[in-house]
Amino acid sequence: MIIHVVEVTVIGDYMLALTFDDGSSRTVSLQHLLNGPAFEMHRDPVYFARVSIDTVAGTVAWPNGVDIAPETLYELSSETI
């Protein structure tokens, strides 16, 4: 199944609320993924909060071009009601 993120909201340090194109709403903490040089800037909560939707890839992305696969976000997240 191909799934895409259609909405993202920062809800805390390294925490995102996501809406997927299947209609599900989920939350995810990305703190454990922010290792290594590619994510150095993302460890700053102010920079992390600059997340947006990449409408081409259907996922979340940051101004430096780093994104996370929508399938990964879906698998790591918990459904919200």
mmCIF file of the N, C-alpha and C atoms, coordinates in Angstrom:
data_MODEL
# 
_entry.id   MODEL 
# 
loop_
_atom_site.group_PDB 
_atom_site.id 
_atom_site.type_symbol 
_atom_site.label_atom_id 
_atom_site.label_alt_id 
_atom_site.label_comp_id 
_atom_site.label_asym_id 
_atom_site.label_entity_id 
_atom_site.label_seq_id 
_atom_site.pdbx_PDB_ins_code 
_atom_site.Cartn_x 
_atom_site.Cartn_y 
_atom_site.Cartn_z 
_atom_site.occupancy 
_atom_site.B_iso_or_equiv 
_atom_site.pdbx_formal_charge 
_atom_site.auth_seq_id 
_atom_site.auth_comp_id 
_atom_site.auth_asym_id 
_atom_site.auth_atom_id 
_atom_site.pdbx_PDB_model_num 
ATOM 1   N N  . MET A 1 1  ? 0.849  -1.178 0.000  1.00 0.00 ? 1  MET A N  1 
ATOM 2   C CA . MET A 1 1  ? 0.000  0.000  0.000  1.00 0.00 ? 1  MET A CA 1 
ATOM 3   C C  . MET A 1 1  ? 0.897  1.245  0.000  1.00 0.00 ? 1  MET A C  1 
ATOM 4   N N  . ILE A 1 2  ? 0.636  2.143  -0.903 1.00 0.00 ? 2  ILE A N  1 
ATOM 5   C CA . ILE A 1 2  ? 1.345  3.416  -0.930 1.00 0.00 ? 2  ILE A CA 1 
ATOM 6   C C  . ILE A 1 2  ? 0.535  4.409  -0.113 1.00 0.00 ? 2  ILE A C  1 
ATOM 7   N N  . ILE A 1 3  ? 1.199  5.047  0.834  1.00 0.00 ? 3  ILE A N  1 
ATOM 8   C CA . ILE A 1 3  ? 0.531  5.990  1.730  1.00 0.00 ? 3  ILE A CA 1 
ATOM 9   C C  . ILE A 1 3  ? 1.301  7.298  1.717  1.00 0.00 ? 3  ILE A C  1 
ATOM 10  N N  . HIS A 1 4  ? 0.585  8.396  1.852  1.00 0.00 ? 4  HIS A N  1 
ATOM 11  C CA . HIS A 1 4  ? 1.210  9.711  1.836  1.00 0.00 ? 4  HIS A CA 1 
ATOM 12  C C  . HIS A 1 4  ? 0.735  10.547 3.016  1.00 0.00 ? 4  HIS A C  1 
ATOM 13  N N  . VAL A 1 5  ? 1.615  11.405 3.488  1.00 0.00 ? 5  VAL A N  1 
ATOM 14  C CA . VAL A 1 5  ? 1.273  12.370 4.532  1.00 0.00 ? 5  VAL A CA 1 
ATOM 15  C C  . VAL A 1 5  ? 0.616  13.561 3.855  1.00 0.00 ? 5  VAL A C  1 
ATOM 16  N N  . VAL A 1 6  ? -0.525 13.991 4.382  1.00 0.00 ? 6  VAL A N  1 
ATOM 17  C CA . VAL A 1 6  ? -1.217 15.145 3.808  1.00 0.00 ? 6  VAL A CA 1 
ATOM 18  C C  . VAL A 1 6  ? -1.255 16.337 4.760  1.00 0.00 ? 6  VAL A C  1 
ATOM 19  N N  . GLU A 1 7  ? -0.931 16.097 6.028  1.00 0.00 ? 7  GLU A N  1 
ATOM 20  C CA . GLU A 1 7  ? -0.908 17.189 7.009  1.00 0.00 ? 7  GLU A CA 1 
ATOM 21  C C  . GLU A 1 7  ? 0.082  16.846 8.111  1.00 0.00 ? 7  GLU A C  1 
ATOM 22  N N  . VAL A 1 8  ? 0.802  17.872 8.582  1.00 0.00 ? 8  VAL A N  1 
ATOM 23  C CA . VAL A 1 8  ? 1.743  17.684 9.688  1.00 0.00 ? 8  VAL A CA 1 
ATOM 24  C C  . VAL A 1 8  ? 1.639  18.869 10.626 1.00 0.00 ? 8  VAL A C  1 
ATOM 25  N N  . THR A 1 9  ? 1.701  18.574 11.932 1.00 0.00 ? 9  THR A N  1 
ATOM 26  C CA . THR A 1 9  ? 1.710  19.592 12.969 1.00 0.00 ? 9  THR A CA 1 
ATOM 27  C C  . THR A 1 9  ? 2.735  19.183 14.014 1.00 0.00 ? 9  THR A C  1 
ATOM 28  N N  . VAL A 1 10 ? 3.577  20.121 14.422 1.00 0.00 ? 10 VAL A N  1 
ATOM 29  C CA . VAL A 1 10 ? 4.521  19.855 15.506 1.00 0.00 ? 10 VAL A CA 1 
ATOM 30  C C  . VAL A 1 10 ? 3.740  19.956 16.811 1.00 0.00 ? 10 VAL A C  1 
ATOM 31  N N  . ILE A 1 11 ? 3.838  18.914 17.637 1.00 0.00 ? 11 ILE A N  1 
ATOM 32  C CA . ILE A 1 11 ? 3.086  18.897 18.897 1.00 0.00 ? 11 ILE A CA 1 
ATOM 33  C C  . ILE A 1 11 ? 4.003  18.833 20.118 1.00 0.00 ? 11 ILE A C  1 
ATOM 34  N N  . GLY A 1 12 ? 5.295  18.913 19.905 1.00 0.00 ? 12 GLY A N  1 
ATOM 35  C CA . GLY A 1 12 ? 6.262  18.879 20.990 1.00 0.00 ? 12 GLY A CA 1 
ATOM 36  C C  . GLY A 1 12 ? 7.649  18.700 20.408 1.00 0.00 ? 12 GLY A C  1 
ATOM 37  N N  . ASP A 1 13 ? 8.653  18.714 21.272 1.00 0.00 ? 13 ASP A N  1 
ATOM 38  C CA . ASP A 1 13 ? 10.013 18.501 20.799 1.00 0.00 ? 13 ASP A CA 1 
ATOM 39  C C  . ASP A 1 13 ? 10.105 17.135 20.128 1.00 0.00 ? 13 ASP A C  1 
ATOM 40  N N  . TYR A 1 14 ? 10.399 17.160 18.844 1.00 0.00 ? 14 TYR A N  1 
ATOM 41  C CA . TYR A 1 14 ? 10.591 15.949 18.037 1.00 0.00 ? 14 TYR A CA 1 
ATOM 42  C C  . TYR A 1 14 ? 9.325  15.107 17.877 1.00 0.00 ? 14 TYR A C  1 
ATOM 43  N N  . MET A 1 15 ? 8.169  15.698 18.156 1.00 0.00 ? 15 MET A N  1 
ATOM 44  C CA . MET A 1 15 ? 6.883  14.991 18.048 1.00 0.00 ? 15 MET A CA 1 
ATOM 45  C C  . MET A 1 15 ? 6.036  15.625 16.953 1.00 0.00 ? 15 MET A C  1 
ATOM 46  N N  . LEU A 1 16 ? 5.449  14.772 16.128 1.00 0.00 ? 16 LEU A N  1 
ATOM 47  C CA . LEU A 1 16 ? 4.592  15.242 15.047 1.00 0.00 ? 16 LEU A CA 1 
ATOM 48  C C  . LEU A 1 16 ? 3.223  14.576 15.119 1.00 0.00 ? 16 LEU A C  1 
ATOM 49  N N  . ALA A 1 17 ? 2.199  15.357 14.792 1.00 0.00 ? 17 ALA A N  1 
ATOM 50  C CA . ALA A 1 17 ? 0.875  14.811 14.524 1.00 0.00 ? 17 ALA A CA 1 
ATOM 51  C C  . ALA A 1 17 ? 0.749  14.755 13.013 1.00 0.00 ? 17 ALA A C  1 
ATOM 52  N N  . LEU A 1 18 ? 0.377  13.610 12.494 1.00 0.00 ? 18 LEU A N  1 
ATOM 53  C CA . LEU A 1 18 ? 0.321  13.390 11.051 1.00 0.00 ? 18 LEU A CA 1 
ATOM 54  C C  . LEU A 1 18 ? -1.068 12.952 10.632 1.00 0.00 ? 18 LEU A C  1 
ATOM 55  N N  . THR A 1 19 ? -1.478 13.415 9.456  1.00 0.00 ? 19 THR A N  1 
ATOM 56  C CA . THR A 1 19 ? -2.676 12.891 8.814  1.00 0.00 ? 19 THR A CA 1 
ATOM 57  C C  . THR A 1 19 ? -2.230 12.276 7.495  1.00 0.00 ? 19 THR A C  1 
ATOM 58  N N  . PHE A 1 20 ? -2.675 11.059 7.260  1.00 0.00 ? 20 PHE A N  1 
ATOM 59  C CA . PHE A 1 20 ? -2.317 10.330 6.052  1.00 0.00 ? 20 PHE A CA 1 
ATOM 60  C C  . PHE A 1 20 ? -3.489 10.330 5.082  1.00 0.00 ? 20 PHE A C  1 
ATOM 61  N N  . ASP A 1 21 ? -3.190 10.046 3.821  1.00 0.00 ? 21 ASP A N  1 
ATOM 62  C CA . ASP A 1 21 ? -4.237 10.098 2.807  1.00 0.00 ? 21 ASP A CA 1 
ATOM 63  C C  . ASP A 1 21 ? -5.248 8.957  2.915  1.00 0.00 ? 21 ASP A C  1 
ATOM 64  N N  . ASP A 1 22 ? -5.050 8.033  3.843  1.00 0.00 ? 22 ASP A N  1 
ATOM 65  C CA . ASP A 1 22 ? -6.067 7.017  4.105  1.00 0.00 ? 22 ASP A CA 1 
ATOM 66  C C  . ASP A 1 22 ? -7.064 7.495  5.159  1.00 0.00 ? 22 ASP A C  1 
ATOM 67  N N  . GLY A 1 23 ? -6.882 8.759  5.622  1.00 0.00 ? 23 GLY A N  1 
ATOM 68  C CA . GLY A 1 23 ? -7.779 9.348  6.608  1.00 0.00 ? 23 GLY A CA 1 
ATOM 69  C C  . GLY A 1 23 ? -7.341 9.148  8.044  1.00 0.00 ? 23 GLY A C  1 
ATOM 70  N N  . SER A 1 24 ? -6.292 8.376  8.283  1.00 0.00 ? 24 SER A N  1 
ATOM 71  C CA . SER A 1 24 ? -5.857 8.124  9.657  1.00 0.00 ? 24 SER A CA 1 
ATOM 72  C C  . SER A 1 24 ? -5.059 9.304  10.205 1.00 0.00 ? 24 SER A C  1 
ATOM 73  N N  . SER A 1 25 ? -5.211 9.511  11.500 1.00 0.00 ? 25 SER A N  1 
ATOM 74  C CA . SER A 1 25 ? -4.442 10.519 12.232 1.00 0.00 ? 25 SER A CA 1 
ATOM 75  C C  . SER A 1 25 ? -3.535 9.780  13.193 1.00 0.00 ? 25 SER A C  1 
ATOM 76  N N  . ARG A 1 26 ? -2.239 10.145 13.184 1.00 0.00 ? 26 ARG A N  1 
ATOM 77  C CA . ARG A 1 26 ? -1.264 9.408  13.974 1.00 0.00 ? 26 ARG A CA 1 
ATOM 78  C C  . ARG A 1 26 ? -0.262 10.383 14.577 1.00 0.00 ? 26 ARG A C  1 
ATOM 79  N N  . THR A 1 27 ? 0.381  9.969  15.660 1.00 0.00 ? 27 THR A N  1 
ATOM 80  C CA . THR A 1 27 ? 1.456  10.762 16.258 1.00 0.00 ? 27 THR A CA 1 
ATOM 81  C C  . THR A 1 27 ? 2.738  9.946  16.240 1.00 0.00 ? 27 THR A C  1 
ATOM 82  N N  . VAL A 1 28 ? 3.854  10.668 16.133 1.00 0.00 ? 28 VAL A N  1 
ATOM 83  C CA . VAL A 1 28 ? 5.143  9.985  16.085 1.00 0.00 ? 28 VAL A CA 1 
ATOM 84  C C  . VAL A 1 28 ? 6.204  10.842 16.766 1.00 0.00 ? 28 VAL A C  1 
ATOM 85  N N  . SER A 1 29 ? 7.058  10.194 17.533 1.00 0.00 ? 29 SER A N  1 
ATOM 86  C CA . SER A 1 29 ? 8.251  10.825 18.088 1.00 0.00 ? 29 SER A CA 1 
ATOM 87  C C  . SER A 1 29 ? 9.422  10.412 17.208 1.00 0.00 ? 29 SER A C  1 
ATOM 88  N N  . LEU A 1 30 ? 10.176 11.407 16.735 1.00 0.00 ? 30 LEU A N  1 
ATOM 89  C CA . LEU A 1 30 ? 11.316 11.119 15.864 1.00 0.00 ? 30 LEU A CA 1 
ATOM 90  C C  . LEU A 1 30 ? 12.656 11.289 16.575 1.00 0.00 ? 30 LEU A C  1 
ATOM 91  N N  . GLN A 1 31 ? 12.632 11.515 17.867 1.00 0.00 ? 31 GLN A N  1 
ATOM 92  C CA . GLN A 1 31 ? 13.862 11.777 18.609 1.00 0.00 ? 31 GLN A CA 1 
ATOM 93  C C  . GLN A 1 31 ? 14.903 10.689 18.395 1.00 0.00 ? 31 GLN A C  1 
ATOM 94  N N  . HIS A 1 32 ? 14.502 9.432  18.384 1.00 0.00 ? 32 HIS A N  1 
ATOM 95  C CA . HIS A 1 32 ? 15.455 8.327  18.241 1.00 0.00 ? 32 HIS A CA 1 
ATOM 96  C C  . HIS A 1 32 ? 16.061 8.242  16.834 1.00 0.00 ? 32 HIS A C  1 
ATOM 97  N N  . LEU A 1 33 ? 15.480 8.945  15.870 1.00 0.00 ? 33 LEU A N  1 
ATOM 98  C CA . LEU A 1 33 ? 16.014 8.929  14.500 1.00 0.00 ? 33 LEU A CA 1 
ATOM 99  C C  . LEU A 1 33 ? 17.007 10.055 14.219 1.00 0.00 ? 33 LEU A C  1 
ATOM 100 N N  . LEU A 1 34 ? 17.120 10.997 15.143 1.00 0.00 ? 34 LEU A N  1 
ATOM 101 C CA . LEU A 1 34 ? 17.902 12.203 14.879 1.00 0.00 ? 34 LEU A CA 1 
ATOM 102 C C  . LEU A 1 34 ? 19.376 12.029 15.213 1.00 0.00 ? 34 LEU A C  1 
ATOM 103 N N  . ASN A 1 35 ? 19.950 10.957 14.721 1.00 0.00 ? 35 ASN A N  1 
ATOM 104 C CA . ASN A 1 35 ? 21.373 10.674 14.919 1.00 0.00 ? 35 ASN A CA 1 
ATOM 105 C C  . ASN A 1 35 ? 22.117 10.890 13.614 1.00 0.00 ? 35 ASN A C  1 
ATOM 106 N N  . GLY A 1 36 ? 23.398 11.102 13.703 1.00 0.00 ? 36 GLY A N  1 
ATOM 107 C CA . GLY A 1 36 ? 24.225 11.240 12.511 1.00 0.00 ? 36 GLY A CA 1 
ATOM 108 C C  . GLY A 1 36 ? 24.212 12.641 11.940 1.00 0.00 ? 36 GLY A C  1 
ATOM 109 N N  . PRO A 1 37 ? 25.128 12.895 11.034 1.00 0.00 ? 37 PRO A N  1 
ATOM 110 C CA . PRO A 1 37 ? 25.303 14.241 10.494 1.00 0.00 ? 37 PRO A CA 1 
ATOM 111 C C  . PRO A 1 37 ? 24.113 14.752 9.685  1.00 0.00 ? 37 PRO A C  1 
ATOM 112 N N  . ALA A 1 38 ? 23.369 13.887 9.032  1.00 0.00 ? 38 ALA A N  1 
ATOM 113 C CA . ALA A 1 38 ? 22.237 14.350 8.229  1.00 0.00 ? 38 ALA A CA 1 
ATOM 114 C C  . ALA A 1 38 ? 21.165 15.010 9.089  1.00 0.00 ? 38 ALA A C  1 
ATOM 115 N N  . PHE A 1 39 ? 21.065 14.598 10.342 1.00 0.00 ? 39 PHE A N  1 
ATOM 116 C CA . PHE A 1 39 ? 20.031 15.125 11.235 1.00 0.00 ? 39 PHE A CA 1 
ATOM 117 C C  . PHE A 1 39 ? 20.572 16.091 12.283 1.00 0.00 ? 39 PHE A C  1 
ATOM 118 N N  . GLU A 1 40 ? 21.805 16.534 12.138 1.00 0.00 ? 40 GLU A N  1 
ATOM 119 C CA . GLU A 1 40 ? 22.404 17.430 13.131 1.00 0.00 ? 40 GLU A CA 1 
ATOM 120 C C  . GLU A 1 40 ? 21.547 18.666 13.382 1.00 0.00 ? 40 GLU A C  1 
ATOM 121 N N  . MET A 1 41 ? 21.112 19.323 12.329 1.00 0.00 ? 41 MET A N  1 
ATOM 122 C CA . MET A 1 41 ? 20.308 20.539 12.473 1.00 0.00 ? 41 MET A CA 1 
ATOM 123 C C  . MET A 1 41 ? 18.949 20.250 13.117 1.00 0.00 ? 41 MET A C  1 
ATOM 124 N N  . HIS A 1 42 ? 18.430 19.051 12.901 1.00 0.00 ? 42 HIS A N  1 
ATOM 125 C CA . HIS A 1 42 ? 17.095 18.688 13.376 1.00 0.00 ? 42 HIS A CA 1 
ATOM 126 C C  . HIS A 1 42 ? 17.045 18.480 14.886 1.00 0.00 ? 42 HIS A C  1 
ATOM 127 N N  . ARG A 1 43 ? 18.189 18.334 15.508 1.00 0.00 ? 43 ARG A N  1 
ATOM 128 C CA . ARG A 1 43 ? 18.217 18.183 16.966 1.00 0.00 ? 43 ARG A CA 1 
ATOM 129 C C  . ARG A 1 43 ? 17.900 19.502 17.669 1.00 0.00 ? 43 ARG A C  1 
ATOM 130 N N  . ASP A 1 44 ? 17.944 20.601 16.941 1.00 0.00 ? 44 ASP A N  1 
ATOM 131 C CA . ASP A 1 44 ? 17.516 21.909 17.457 1.00 0.00 ? 44 ASP A CA 1 
ATOM 132 C C  . ASP A 1 44 ? 15.992 21.959 17.313 1.00 0.00 ? 44 ASP A C  1 
ATOM 133 N N  . PRO A 1 45 ? 15.253 22.039 18.426 1.00 0.00 ? 45 PRO A N  1 
ATOM 134 C CA . PRO A 1 45 ? 13.790 22.026 18.341 1.00 0.00 ? 45 PRO A CA 1 
ATOM 135 C C  . PRO A 1 45 ? 13.218 23.136 17.453 1.00 0.00 ? 45 PRO A C  1 
ATOM 136 N N  . VAL A 1 46 ? 13.884 24.270 17.382 1.00 0.00 ? 46 VAL A N  1 
ATOM 137 C CA . VAL A 1 46 ? 13.397 25.361 16.536 1.00 0.00 ? 46 VAL A CA 1 
ATOM 138 C C  . VAL A 1 46 ? 13.500 24.961 15.066 1.00 0.00 ? 46 VAL A C  1 
ATOM 139 N N  . TYR A 1 47 ? 14.614 24.343 14.680 1.00 0.00 ? 47 TYR A N  1 
ATOM 140 C CA . TYR A 1 47 ? 14.763 23.888 13.296 1.00 0.00 ? 47 TYR A CA 1 
ATOM 141 C C  . TYR A 1 47 ? 13.811 22.722 13.015 1.00 0.00 ? 47 TYR A C  1 
ATOM 142 N N  . PHE A 1 48 ? 13.699 21.803 13.946 1.00 0.00 ? 48 PHE A N  1 
ATOM 143 C CA . PHE A 1 48 ? 12.788 20.666 13.770 1.00 0.00 ? 48 PHE A CA 1 
ATOM 144 C C  . PHE A 1 48 ? 11.378 21.155 13.465 1.00 0.00 ? 48 PHE A C  1 
ATOM 145 N N  . ALA A 1 49 ? 10.975 22.236 14.116 1.00 0.00 ? 49 ALA A N  1 
ATOM 146 C CA . ALA A 1 49 ? 9.629  22.785 13.939 1.00 0.00 ? 49 ALA A CA 1 
ATOM 147 C C  . ALA A 1 49 ? 9.402  23.387 12.559 1.00 0.00 ? 49 ALA A C  1 
ATOM 148 N N  . ARG A 1 50 ? 10.430 23.484 11.741 1.00 0.00 ? 50 ARG A N  1 
ATOM 149 C CA . ARG A 1 50 ? 10.297 24.015 10.381 1.00 0.00 ? 50 ARG A CA 1 
ATOM 150 C C  . ARG A 1 50 ? 9.845  22.948 9.385  1.00 0.00 ? 50 ARG A C  1 
ATOM 151 N N  . VAL A 1 51 ? 9.420  21.825 9.883  1.00 0.00 ? 51 VAL A N  1 
ATOM 152 C CA . VAL A 1 51 ? 8.944  20.720 9.050  1.00 0.00 ? 51 VAL A CA 1 
ATOM 153 C C  . VAL A 1 51 ? 7.758  21.183 8.189  1.00 0.00 ? 51 VAL A C  1 
ATOM 154 N N  . SER A 1 52 ? 7.667  20.603 7.007  1.00 0.00 ? 52 SER A N  1 
ATOM 155 C CA . SER A 1 52 ? 6.549  20.904 6.115  1.00 0.00 ? 52 SER A CA 1 
ATOM 156 C C  . SER A 1 52 ? 6.237  19.646 5.305  1.00 0.00 ? 52 SER A C  1 
ATOM 157 N N  . ILE A 1 53 ? 5.199  19.735 4.490  1.00 0.00 ? 53 ILE A N  1 
ATOM 158 C CA . ILE A 1 53 ? 4.819  18.627 3.622  1.00 0.00 ? 53 ILE A CA 1 
ATOM 159 C C  . ILE A 1 53 ? 5.553  18.749 2.293  1.00 0.00 ? 53 ILE A C  1 
ATOM 160 N N  . ASP A 1 54 ? 6.175  17.660 1.876  1.00 0.00 ? 54 ASP A N  1 
ATOM 161 C CA . ASP A 1 54 ? 6.718  17.557 0.522  1.00 0.00 ? 54 ASP A CA 1 
ATOM 162 C C  . ASP A 1 54 ? 5.617  16.899 -0.300 1.00 0.00 ? 54 ASP A C  1 
ATOM 163 N N  . THR A 1 55 ? 4.908  17.706 -1.087 1.00 0.00 ? 55 THR A N  1 
ATOM 164 C CA . THR A 1 55 ? 3.754  17.188 -1.819 1.00 0.00 ? 55 THR A CA 1 
ATOM 165 C C  . THR A 1 55 ? 4.145  16.243 -2.947 1.00 0.00 ? 55 THR A C  1 
ATOM 166 N N  . VAL A 1 56 ? 5.365  16.328 -3.429 1.00 0.00 ? 56 VAL A N  1 
ATOM 167 C CA . VAL A 1 56 ? 5.816  15.417 -4.491 1.00 0.00 ? 56 VAL A CA 1 
ATOM 168 C C  . VAL A 1 56 ? 6.048  14.017 -3.923 1.00 0.00 ? 56 VAL A C  1 
ATOM 169 N N  . ALA A 1 57 ? 6.758  13.952 -2.789 1.00 0.00 ? 57 ALA A N  1 
ATOM 170 C CA . ALA A 1 57 ? 7.072  12.661 -2.172 1.00 0.00 ? 57 ALA A CA 1 
ATOM 171 C C  . ALA A 1 57 ? 5.972  12.173 -1.237 1.00 0.00 ? 57 ALA A C  1 
ATOM 172 N N  . GLY A 1 58 ? 5.061  13.072 -0.848 1.00 0.00 ? 58 GLY A N  1 
ATOM 173 C CA . GLY A 1 58 ? 3.982  12.689 0.051  1.00 0.00 ? 58 GLY A CA 1 
ATOM 174 C C  . GLY A 1 58 ? 4.456  12.411 1.453  1.00 0.00 ? 58 GLY A C  1 
ATOM 175 N N  . THR A 1 59 ? 5.434  13.179 1.899  1.00 0.00 ? 59 THR A N  1 
ATOM 176 C CA . THR A 1 59 ? 5.978  12.963 3.228  1.00 0.00 ? 59 THR A CA 1 
ATOM 177 C C  . THR A 1 59 ? 6.340  14.297 3.868  1.00 0.00 ? 59 THR A C  1 
ATOM 178 N N  . VAL A 1 60 ? 6.979  14.235 5.034  1.00 0.00 ? 60 VAL A N  1 
ATOM 179 C CA . VAL A 1 60 ? 7.446  15.444 5.703  1.00 0.00 ? 60 VAL A CA 1 
ATOM 180 C C  . VAL A 1 60 ? 8.891  15.715 5.294  1.00 0.00 ? 60 VAL A C  1 
ATOM 181 N N  . ALA A 1 61 ? 9.249  16.992 5.286  1.00 0.00 ? 61 ALA A N  1 
ATOM 182 C CA . ALA A 1 61 ? 10.605 17.374 4.892  1.00 0.00 ? 61 ALA A CA 1 
ATOM 183 C C  . ALA A 1 61 ? 10.978 18.664 5.609  1.00 0.00 ? 61 ALA A C  1 
ATOM 184 N N  . TRP A 1 62 ? 12.273 18.934 5.613  1.00 0.00 ? 62 TRP A N  1 
ATOM 185 C CA . TRP A 1 62 ? 12.805 20.148 6.213  1.00 0.00 ? 62 TRP A CA 1 
ATOM 186 C C  . TRP A 1 62 ? 13.510 20.970 5.145  1.00 0.00 ? 62 TRP A C  1 
ATOM 187 N N  . PRO A 1 63 ? 13.778 22.250 5.432  1.00 0.00 ? 63 PRO A N  1 
ATOM 188 C CA . PRO A 1 63 ? 14.380 23.129 4.422  1.00 0.00 ? 63 PRO A CA 1 
ATOM 189 C C  . PRO A 1 63 ? 15.708 22.638 3.845  1.00 0.00 ? 63 PRO A C  1 
ATOM 190 N N  . ASN A 1 64 ? 16.450 21.823 4.585  1.00 0.00 ? 64 ASN A N  1 
ATOM 191 C CA . ASN A 1 64 ? 17.734 21.334 4.073  1.00 0.00 ? 64 ASN A CA 1 
ATOM 192 C C  . ASN A 1 64 ? 17.576 20.117 3.154  1.00 0.00 ? 64 ASN A C  1 
ATOM 193 N N  . GLY A 1 65 ? 16.344 19.728 2.859  1.00 0.00 ? 65 GLY A N  1 
ATOM 194 C CA . GLY A 1 65 ? 16.096 18.631 1.930  1.00 0.00 ? 65 GLY A CA 1 
ATOM 195 C C  . GLY A 1 65 ? 15.950 17.264 2.566  1.00 0.00 ? 65 GLY A C  1 
ATOM 196 N N  . VAL A 1 66 ? 16.170 17.150 3.853  1.00 0.00 ? 66 VAL A N  1 
ATOM 197 C CA . VAL A 1 66 ? 16.026 15.866 4.544  1.00 0.00 ? 66 VAL A CA 1 
ATOM 198 C C  . VAL A 1 66 ? 14.535 15.542 4.671  1.00 0.00 ? 66 VAL A C  1 
ATOM 199 N N  . ASP A 1 67 ? 14.188 14.300 4.359  1.00 0.00 ? 67 ASP A N  1 
ATOM 200 C CA . ASP A 1 67 ? 12.822 13.835 4.554  1.00 0.00 ? 67 ASP A CA 1 
ATOM 201 C C  . ASP A 1 67 ? 12.859 12.426 5.143  1.00 0.00 ? 67 ASP A C  1 
ATOM 202 N N  . ILE A 1 68 ? 11.700 11.950 5.524  1.00 0.00 ? 68 ILE A N  1 
ATOM 203 C CA . ILE A 1 68 ? 11.568 10.601 6.075  1.00 0.00 ? 68 ILE A CA 1 
ATOM 204 C C  . ILE A 1 68 ? 10.459 9.922  5.288  1.00 0.00 ? 68 ILE A C  1 
ATOM 205 N N  . ALA A 1 69 ? 10.713 8.715  4.838  1.00 0.00 ? 69 ALA A N  1 
ATOM 206 C CA . ALA A 1 69 ? 9.742  7.991  4.014  1.00 0.00 ? 69 ALA A CA 1 
ATOM 207 C C  . ALA A 1 69 ? 8.386  7.920  4.718  1.00 0.00 ? 69 ALA A C  1 
ATOM 208 N N  . PRO A 1 70 ? 7.309  8.143  3.984  1.00 0.00 ? 70 PRO A N  1 
ATOM 209 C CA . PRO A 1 70 ? 5.987  8.102  4.610  1.00 0.00 ? 70 PRO A CA 1 
ATOM 210 C C  . PRO A 1 70 ? 5.663  6.736  5.210  1.00 0.00 ? 70 PRO A C  1 
ATOM 211 N N  . GLU A 1 71 ? 6.158  5.680  4.596  1.00 0.00 ? 71 GLU A N  1 
ATOM 212 C CA . GLU A 1 71 ? 5.927  4.338  5.145  1.00 0.00 ? 71 GLU A CA 1 
ATOM 213 C C  . GLU A 1 71 ? 6.589  4.183  6.511  1.00 0.00 ? 71 GLU A C  1 
ATOM 214 N N  . THR A 1 72 ? 7.776  4.760  6.654  1.00 0.00 ? 72 THR A N  1 
ATOM 215 C CA . THR A 1 72 ? 8.482  4.718  7.939  1.00 0.00 ? 72 THR A CA 1 
ATOM 216 C C  . THR A 1 72 ? 7.702  5.486  8.984  1.00 0.00 ? 72 THR A C  1 
ATOM 217 N N  . LEU A 1 73 ? 7.232  6.668  8.630  1.00 0.00 ? 73 LEU A N  1 
ATOM 218 C CA . LEU A 1 73 ? 6.437  7.469  9.566  1.00 0.00 ? 73 LEU A CA 1 
ATOM 219 C C  . LEU A 1 73 ? 5.194  6.706  10.008 1.00 0.00 ? 73 LEU A C  1 
ATOM 220 N N  . TYR A 1 74 ? 4.540  6.053  9.076  1.00 0.00 ? 74 TYR A N  1 
ATOM 221 C CA . TYR A 1 74 ? 3.329  5.298  9.394  1.00 0.00 ? 74 TYR A CA 1 
ATOM 222 C C  . TYR A 1 74 ? 3.640  4.150  10.349 1.00 0.00 ? 74 TYR A C  1 
ATOM 223 N N  . GLU A 1 75 ? 4.689  3.421  10.065 1.00 0.00 ? 75 GLU A N  1 
ATOM 224 C CA . GLU A 1 75 ? 5.054  2.269  10.900 1.00 0.00 ? 75 GLU A CA 1 
ATOM 225 C C  . GLU A 1 75 ? 5.486  2.675  12.302 1.00 0.00 ? 75 GLU A C  1 
ATOM 226 N N  . LEU A 1 76 ? 6.173  3.822  12.433 1.00 0.00 ? 76 LEU A N  1 
ATOM 227 C CA . LEU A 1 76 ? 6.668  4.264  13.736 1.00 0.00 ? 76 LEU A CA 1 
ATOM 228 C C  . LEU A 1 76 ? 5.620  4.995  14.564 1.00 0.00 ? 76 LEU A C  1 
ATOM 229 N N  . SER A 1 77 ? 4.520  5.356  13.951 1.00 0.00 ? 77 SER A N  1 
ATOM 230 C CA . SER A 1 77 ? 3.524  6.197  14.630 1.00 0.00 ? 77 SER A CA 1 
ATOM 231 C C  . SER A 1 77 ? 2.450  5.377  15.314 1.00 0.00 ? 77 SER A C  1 
ATOM 232 N N  . SER A 1 78 ? 1.717  6.078  16.171 1.00 0.00 ? 78 SER A N  1 
ATOM 233 C CA . SER A 1 78 ? 0.578  5.482  16.868 1.00 0.00 ? 78 SER A CA 1 
ATOM 234 C C  . SER A 1 78 ? -0.685 6.200  16.426 1.00 0.00 ? 78 SER A C  1 
ATOM 235 N N  . GLU A 1 79 ? -1.736 5.443  16.247 1.00 0.00 ? 79 GLU A N  1 
ATOM 236 C CA . GLU A 1 79 ? -2.993 6.044  15.807 1.00 0.00 ? 79 GLU A CA 1 
ATOM 237 C C  . GLU A 1 79 ? -3.604 6.872  16.933 1.00 0.00 ? 79 GLU A C  1 
ATOM 238 N N  . THR A 1 80 ? -4.156 8.008  16.554 1.00 0.00 ? 80 THR A N  1 
ATOM 239 C CA . THR A 1 80 ? -4.857 8.860  17.507 1.00 0.00 ? 80 THR A CA 1 
ATOM 240 C C  . THR A 1 80 ? -6.339 8.853  17.165 1.00 0.00 ? 80 THR A C  1 
ATOM 241 N N  . ILE A 1 81 ? -7.107 9.155  18.160 1.00 0.00 ? 81 ILE A N  1 
ATOM 242 C CA . ILE A 1 81 ? -8.576 9.142  17.959 1.00 0.00 ? 81 ILE A CA 1 
ATOM 243 C C  . ILE A 1 81 ? -9.091 10.557 17.931 1.00 0.00 ? 81 ILE A C  1 
# 
